[in-house]
Amino acid sequence: MSAPQAERGPEGAGGKRRPHGMLKLYYGLPDPSGEALAGPARGDLGGPTDINGPHFDPEVFLTKLRKECPLAQLMDCETDMVKQIRSLDSDMQTLVYENYNKFISATDTIRKMKNDFKKMEDEMDCLAANMAVITEFSASISSTLQDQHEQITKLSGVHALLRKLQFLFELPARLTKCVEMEAYGQAVRYYSKARSILHQYQHMPSFRGIQDDCQKIMADLAQKLREKFRDGGSCAKNLAECVELLLQLGEPAEELCDEFLSHACCRLEAELRALEAELGEGQLATPATDILEFTDRGCNNFVSNMCLVIASYQELFVSREGAREIASMAHDKLVAFVDGLMERYFALVERRIQLERGVGDNSLLVRALDRFHRRLQALVKLLPASRSAAEGTEIVVRAAKERIRQYLQALQSFYLDCLTDVRQSLAAPRLMGKDSPNLAELLGTISASILNQIKSVLTYVHLFTAKDITFSNKPYFKGEFCSQGVREGLIVSFIKSICQTARQFCESTGDKGGSTPPTLLLLLSRLCLDYETSTISYILTLTDEQFLVQDHSPVTPVTGLCAEARQAAQKLLNHYVKVQGLVISQMLRKSVETRDWITTIEPRNVRAVMKRVVEDATSIDVQVGLLYEEGVRKAQSSDSSKRTFSVYSSSRQQSRYAPSYTPSAPMDTNLLSNIQKLFSERIDIFSPAEFNKVSVLTGIIKISLKTFLECVRLRTFGRFGLQQIQVDCYYLQLYLWRFVSDENLVHFLLDEIVGSTAHRCLDPVPMEQSVIEVICERG
């Protein structure tokens, strides 16, 4: 195999031809991958038959091929070699084409370098000639001035000394002139420059006189600087200059610190008094300015000046080089000074925040707290050891908590106002003789109003966590504020208060629950049921979406709140059934207790109270139907309205009420009645009502008929009294069966009423069924 054949191995493995690798193969160079790239004649490496070797002999190679290979193999070898030669030529040509521009560029670069180097050589020759001339000229000057060099140096030193002496002799006059021109800084620089020399030569009378004059002048200057330092009208820049000059004059640093802070304290306390005066004006009434303006005034005046005092103080006393002890003492004084004044400022800010009692949009409050917190960050950067940052953040946190508490109270007040409006809506038509309002529309109105109010409050509270608010990235506002504050403290607490307020309406008669309109109980029960089915889940989902909680503290589950709302709805509905049942029961009880059933006349019509009972049941049916679904009824017989009671049947009448009864007959009848009750289904009068119309009406009718039965058991009846009860019960049976879930329940209770009446009748002669039907149809 030839060199191109050896190169095809890598090509086949890698899938891509490598021209450089082929060149290495052609020239017998080693491959970087470590593979041997020699030709096929591995048995004769370096010999005359090695096509890649340096001693390759074509004649020997061909002779060997002709001897060892048949004709077909020779033809294949020739064809393969021709292909490889062509491939090599193509790759070589491609390589040349690809690097042609580089060759041209390299040629141009080399030509340009030759020209540049030629010019550079000329310039270097010129530079060398100039350097030789300069060296020769310098040597000539040195040889000329060599004799006078020492003399010139000595004269120069004498001249400098004379200038210094002249400065010292003129120093008192210069200091006096600087003091007169109020160039205090220049005077201190002059004195500082000469103080060490005067102290060194103070044993000489002339220098001692100059020193005494200068010290007297500088003492007067120090006195003026102190007076200027104590002057309340000096600005911060002048104060800093005074302190700097006094320190340079050797005044005690601790006294200067105290004086500096005392002077600054006077100015800052004046600003605090101005804020307190402004706060005092609005303490009993509406504040004179809004909280944002108050905060801006405090930040722009008090906090800004405090930052300026801190920066100036640190520059003068803390940041001075080479005075660590002074810096430590000054730093401690500054921290105590700042914390004391900031504590008073924080008290004023909290007092102003407490005046924000409005429960509407709190954007002004949030913006004010943001500016307050932002300015405190600048102060803390200047003085990290101060407690101002932590205390300021606590103020913001307390303001947020107080705001949540206020919004909870506002929601609760709004809910109570809605209930008051509902009461008025229910009472107004009754007082004016008009029809009652549509309960479904009333429910929709109160539900939408409460939900919109909750959404508005969530929008207001969400401002505390806005991205452009600096304190929103604090851990409290990322975690506890969202979970324990908004979700638990506001939304969950409000939902619980709704349920608690609703349960308070279910108190026994005689308490405030006795004055609650039954319609309001029904309306609230449906409201709590709607909250259990959908509203609670929607509100909490909305809250969780707006306030992405990063806190893992336990929260009230949705199922727990829904269960509480369902319990409240159940209690309200049960209480509604009880109240309405008691209203009808009261009418029935009075109708039984106020009538003389022994001497009553023969019945000719149905009593008005029974008609009123049916009318009230119909009204309640319509009322409940506006809020609750129909419910499930048991299969009804086709003749429910025409059914007769068991006591009405002629066989029972004759057997129970016939005059020929023996004395033991009633006892046997009572025994049969008691046995029949044992096998009848027990009726739970006060069983919980289901959330549908049929169940509610069933509960009300059970309570009413049970009361009727108990009242009958306490009375004694004559013949016509028994017949009147028969007529009344048949009338009730004609209409009440359609309201209940099981008509047999009405039949059973009415049977019990008529049977109890018959047991307590002195002359138990029942009325004929046909006569009863005629009276009821006519009634």
RODO-512990 format. One record per residue (C-alpha): x, y, z. Coordinates in steps of 0.001 Angstrom, whole numbers, plus 500000, padded with zeros to 6 digits. Layout:
% RODO-512990
XYZ/...
This chain:
% RODO-512990
500000500000500000/501259503495499157/501280506617501300/497827507788500214/496430504394501120/497848504716504597/496172508075504932/492758506712504098/492580504856507363/492195508007509465/489925509470506857/487585506567507032/487590506589510831/487111510323511289/484864510950508287/486888514026507191/490093514372505095/493047516098506727/495369517716504131/498067518460506683/498045514867507826/498441513721504250/501464515969503795/503029514479506906/502354511048505506/503904512015502225/507065513350503839/507219510566506421/506739512868509433/505344511453512708/501628512022513470/500748513963516686/498195511342517667/500991508874518079/499906506573515250/502502505232512825/501914506698509383/504291504517507419/503417502782504173/502304499234503682/505729497632503299/506155497235507021/508369494259506553/510989496324504674/510968499615506559/513730501920505268/514513499526502425/514349500112498672/510766498826498545/509511501181501303/507636503815499310/507730506192502310/511391505560503105/514397507697502074/516029504813500144/513024503957497963/513958502475494572/511123502416492025/512731499709489888/513143497343492819/509596498117493988/508105497379490562/510158494227490141/508947492941493465/505345493711492593/505609491908489239/507099488882490908/504728488624493850/501379489923492543/499149488504489797/497905490694486998/494559491507488571/496208492725491758/498697494765489720/495815496441487893/494033497192491203/497256498555492702/497768500822489697/494188502103489833/494401502743493559/497763504520493245/496422506772490481/493451507736492685/495710508507495617/498089510576493480/495149512603492215/493822513040495727/497235514188496934/497539516645494096/494071518008494859/494846518391498547/498149520089497791/496433522450495425/493765523239498051/496424523876500664/498245526300498410/494997528119497522/493990528408501157/497340529959502182/497878532084499094/496713535323500734/498924534601503738/501938534120501481/501230537416499709/500727539239503030/503938537764504452/505868538888501363/504525542452501701/505351542502505399/508911541393504816/509407544018502102/507986546749504410/510208545623507289/513290545966505075/512366549592504268/511553550454507912/514765548945509220/516758550951506706/515211554217507923/515689553143511543/519364552497510982/519796556033509604/517987557542512613/520038555486515054/523240556694513428/522039560305513734/521076559764517378/524477558270518191/526195561292516635/524041563715518692/524722561817521905/528462562029521236/528212565846520775/526155566198524000/528638564121525969/531542566195524697/529749569462525546/528859568258529071/532451567250529749/533591570688528633/531153572450531033/532155570215533941/535845570921533407/535184574676533204/533071574905536427/534951572327538463/536942574927540402/533877577083541336/531442574227542150/532123574089545894/531874577862546185/528527577950544354/527098575183546601/528184577058549727/526654580337548504/523416578531547632/523178577114551178/523809580527552692/521098582009550483/518540579377551613/519440579973555265/519061583733554846/515627583220553281/514559581067556246/515858583646558713/514046586354556803/510828584282557013/511299583834560771/511930587535561383/508902588461559266/506669585715560794/504962587841563551/504065590493561001/502768587886558556/500680586209561243/499212589531562312/498314590401558734/496711586968558154/494618587352561321/493479590789560250/492518589412556814/490809586438558520/493075584094556576/493247581813559584/494301578777557632/497288580547556114/498346581822559548/498230578302561012/500266576942558093/502924579636558595/503125578947562308/503183575157561864/506041575538559359/508196577567561776/507161576084565136/509766573314565240/512655575696564325/511582578266566922/511342575548569541/514812574233568596/516515577655568906/514398579120571708/517566579463573893/518707582287571632/517272585692572660/516331586780569148/514507583545568380/512898583548571823/511391586944571152/509998585800567826/508543582671569485/506855584700572233/505281587071569717/504075584194567559/502604582282570518/500708585373571664/499315585917568185/498332582242567843/496702582265571296/494520585159570180/493807583274566948/492838580147568888/490452582226571004/488822583663567878/488523580187566380/486831578914569554/484409581841569520/483661581144565887/483300577454566715/480748578213569427/478848580610567186/475492579019566364/475281580652562947/478359578975561505/477803576490558721/479187572957558764/482079573878556447/483223576706558723/482938574442561744/485083571819560056/487689574442559198/487726575728562787/488167572237564222/490937571429561759/492830574599562653/492380574098566395/493675570543566134/496692571798564233/497274574317567057/497374571435569573/493965571865571244/492648568741573177/490760566472570771/488198565254573333/487124568796574196/486809569618570516/484701566494569974/482343567478572769/482087571069571530/481506569953567957/478746567522568962/477227570054571360/477017572668568638/475560570145566171/473092568976568816/471679572493569184/470921572692565471/469481569171565254/467335569628568362/465903572794566844/464808570757563811/463324568078566082/461356570752567949/460032572066564636/458849568557563700/457315568069567125/455504571406566900/454088570415563522/453038567074564947/451453568673567980/449185570828565829/447620567826564147/447517565482567116/443889566054568037/442554566752564570/443516566076561000/447296566547560570/448304569850559029/450410568087556376/450281564611554880/452718561992556052/454805562162552874/455436565873553357/456221565293557045/458694562542556155/460321564656553441/460764567525555863/462296565249558469/464596563508555980/465654566623554090/466325568622557232/467081566429560221/468443563252558598/470410565124555923/472015567402558503/472717564390560686/474530562740557754/476482565956557178/477448566102560862/478567562455560779/480634562943557637/482275566129558957/482927564634562380/484471561484560943/486652563484558595/487886565657561467/488265563187564319/487803559571563201/489581559359559867/492745561229560925/495950559314560230/498201558295563086/495685558892565890/493953555575566590/493173556302570225/491581559626569363/489661557963566521/488283555234568825/487224557754571470/485649560033568862/483811557109567214/482205556006570483/481050559541571227/479582559847567736/477635556572567970/476109557545571319/475265561016570008/473597559717566813/471624556948568525/470270559359571134/468971561898568625/467723559256566169/465701557655568953/463869560932569493/463341561298565758/461969557742565506/459479558502568290/458160561485566302/457910559390563130/455945556686564921/453588559249566394/452944560620562928/452400557132561498/449810556427564201/447798559420562974/447292557649559621/443912556126560356/442426556274556884/441755552850555417/441745553833551763/444717554008549439/447920553938551493/450327554790548686/451358557979550516/452182555992553642/454216553411551719/456103556110549803/456801557946553062/458099554761554706/460209554037551630/461866557457551720/462338557173555462/464002553771555080/466060554880552060/467511557882553909/468392555702556876/470446553464554592/472593556467553670/473106557239557354/474041553648558137/476609553609555342/478305556546557045/478050555021560525/477609551219560408/477862550875564206/474652552852564720/471410551068565651/469412553344563390/469026550827560552/467570548081562739/465295550491564616/464149552108561365/463305548721559870/461361547842563024/459342551043562640/458471550083559059/457528546564560174/455332547885562992/453673550315560582/452909547445558189/451466545319561005/449360548231562246/448130548832558708/447064545203558386/445203545479561702/443447548632560509/442467547017557227/441091543998559105/438969546293561240/437861548138558115/436795544884556444/434905543823559555/433188547218559768/432343547048556082/430837543589556583/428710544818559493/427610547829557423/426585545461554646/424500543470557137/422917546704558358/422047547640554782/420549544186554261/418459544577557425/417177547914556176/416447546477552747/414472543661554332/412622545909556795/411793548867554532/409373547069552164/407588545441555099/407094548794556814/405870550425553614/403626547515552648/405647546597549574/406987543249548417/410258541999549870/413389542463547759/414770539644545666/417005537622547999/419160536281545163/419963539818543984/420580540896547580/422953537965548081/424794538753544860/425152542388545879/426580541695549326/428904538961548002/430252541186545228/430663544119547628/432652542082550149/434805540472547438/435570543818545796/436478545281549180/438865542383549830/440485542877546410/440899546593547087/442513545917550455/444874543364548890/445857545959546295/446588548509549014/448611546051551092/450517544802548036/452236548190547825/454417547125550762/455994544418548577/456428546410545344/459797545965543650/460629549682543703/460226549842547501/463592549545549249/462374547697552330/460443545091550298/463594542955550034/463821542619553799/463234539075555116/460054540105556949/458337541448553834/459400538436551765/458158535882554280/456280536633557467/454477539696556104/452971537663553252/452119534494555185/451385535534558766/450516539159558058/448387539322554928/447202535724554540/446638534792558185/446316538147559919/444097539794557304/442327537395554941/441981534308557155/441052536430560181/438392538245558161/436901534991556886/436831533654560433/435204536877561640/432507536450558979/431770532973560293/431932534112563917/429593537047563294/427209534717561509/427236532278564430/426418535104566835/423063535504565083/422228531971566149/422069532813569848/418988531783571748/415835533876571871/416109536650574384/419656537465573352/420426539557570346/419795536543568127/416070536838568955/415779540135567077/417457538826563933/415120538687560922/414749535094559726/415408536195556164/418813537532557229/419618534137558746/418724532445555472/420758534952553482/423830534551555694/423594530769555566/423711530881551778/426593533388551919/428622531080554185/427795528109551956/429008530002548877/432192530845550756/432665527157551555/432119526002547971/434143528570546031/434797532010547517/437329530998550193/439410529014547725/439306531903545236/440306534538547812/443210532501549206/444442531613545717/444333535286544771/446247536162547946/448909533501547349/449386534661543749/449808538312544691/452011537604547706/454552534944546754/455224533461550158/458840532509550876/458067531651554484/457503528027555489/455663528730558729/452367526825559139/449254528467557719/445555527716557966/444598525191555266/441792525957552859/439913522858553959/439861524058557556/438362527423556611/435839525771554300/434790523417557101/434336526375559457/432238528232556875/430105525138556289/429538524736560028/428437528375560225/426111527889557244/424658524752558822/424131526472562153/422458529462560487/420164527247558424/419221525154561459/418509528330563394/416404529658560501/414364526455560520/413971526726564271/412934530394564185/410417529953561376/409088526826562990/408659528672566273/406810531528564533/404250529130563073/404203527129566319/403387530275568264/400311530874566098/399177527266566490/399783527284570245/397761530454570771/394957529130568562/394728525983570684/395142527600574104/392700530510573585/389714528386572456/387143526535574542/387143523173572806/384410521639574938/381622524155574226/382654525113570722/380025525080567986/379833522631565137/382552523430562553/381353525124559350/384725526190557908/388474525949558357/389955528142561068/391810531251559832/394983530251561623/395278527140559447/394999529265556346/397683531528557790/399934528512558392/399583527438554771/400196530985553573/403351531288555709/404604527918554507/404060529011550907/405868532296551548/408793530480553164/408871528044550249/409218530916547778/411777532651549970/414002529607550388/413624528708546724/415342531956545744/418558530843547469/418565527050547572/417891524281545109/414724522225545170/416103519065546777/415017515453546496/411498514213547331/410356510689547823/407929509219545332/404429510606545998/401137508840545608/398709510182543043/396009510849545659/398104512577548278/395782515523548513/392730513295548942/394182510886551494/392146510296554645/393627509743558052/393446506294559576/391247507596562332/388729508762559710/388037505277558347/384569503960559253/385811500667560593/388148502379563061/385530504963563898/383012502345564746/385491500209566653/387076503090568581/384275505576569116/381075503461569121/378924503950572244/378673500192572654/382411500073573586/383134498354576799/385285500273579353/388288498279578319/387987499271574675/389937502527574959/392695500680576736/392895498206573899/392913501064571400/395746502778573274/397663499521573280/397195499102569546/398276502709568961/401421502261571030/402277499018569227/401809500808565902/404249503564567034/406869500946567884/406967499778564295/406700503224562704/409808505182561749/411034507562564442/410730511240563505/413621513505564561/411951516878564904/415118518981565271/417367517082562851/419930519220560906/418517520682557725/420168519941554421/421097522758552037/417964522537549883/414446523905549930/412627520653550646/414736519875553708/414237523385555140/410449523267554703/410348519753556123/412109520921559274/409792523916559719/406642521831559221/407891519128561613/408415521716564354/405015523317563689/403022520067563688/404895518730566707/403968521895568604/400352521495567461/400408517902568736/401820518837572143/399300521663572562/396446519260571732/397664516829574381/397209519519577045/393562520248576221/390182518502576644/387788518425573688/384102518084573056/382464516459570035/382584519606567914/386128520335569089/387257516955567749/385443517600564483/387103521075564171/390537519470564615/389584516944561941/388702519739559532/391873521696560312/394141518675559937/392535517646556664/393037521194555362/396688521128556385/397109517742554761/395689519086551492/398464521691551200/401452520800553380/402346517467551764/403787519225548702/406370521114550785/408046518165552511/410441515488551326/408177512615552477/404407513049552548/404104510164555004/405741512391557614/402888514915557373/400307512124557378/401853510532560446/401955513749562476/398421514732561481/397259511214562401/398905511706565769/397144515059566260/393721513701565418/394325510536567451/395473512540570483/392418514765570144/390147511720570029/391772510297573146/391067513572574976/387542514005573668/384574513621576059/382210512639573231/384435511201570455/382013511270567484/384023512032564332/382715513980561353/381952512194558129/384787512388555580/382552513734552843/381445516604555069/385080517392555909/385998517493552232/383095519837551448/384092522224554247/387755522240553181/386923522739549506/384624525604550406/387324527084552691/
